[in-house]
Amino acid sequence: MTRPNKRARAAYGRARDITSFRCLHCGLDISMSAVGTSHRNHCPQCLWSRHLDTTPGDRAADCGARMEPLAITVRGDGEWVIIHRCTGCGVLHANRTAGDDNALPLTRLAVRPLAQPPFPFERLAGL
């Protein structure tokens, strides 16, 4: 493990006395505690995360790269989950939303497939 990753893990709450961290994407200072989750792992404003976990809360991943929010999925119980992709190694993670997440970026992720379809809508008229 490299020295920068050790510092990154400490900054993201590996030590029990850490109560906040700074978002690497937007720079917001974020409290580790959040309504609806026991393992805060993303910024409530921009929804970006950092690749530190192999399983939720373990801080065992060696990558440490930023994780881009790609999409929203909804579990059977109606809970929204953010899909993140690591910009370093490409791994995908599903992360529960928290009660203080900004609704605007969450909604933008949810409607992205309709706002930016992978094909022209005009082709549907010909079917």
C-alpha angles and dihedrals in degrees: 000000000000124000095247090056091053090054091045092053092051091048091053096053109274088135111070093228095060109106102174145021137198120246111242091210106047102009097237117153106235131196114232090224118080137165112258100019138065095199110054105201108157141049112263091215106046097014093225117141139187127244102245104122132072090183122011112292099358097107087208101131115107096203103082094182125139118273118219120215106239108170149341125247127184123223122220092263091056096257114146117230126193117223111215128190120203112238089209107047103007097238116154123224132184112218127187116240117243128227093249097050114129108257095213098065090040090054092045090055092047095052097038094101090056096041094046107026119189090235136032113273089221089075090065091065090062095055 
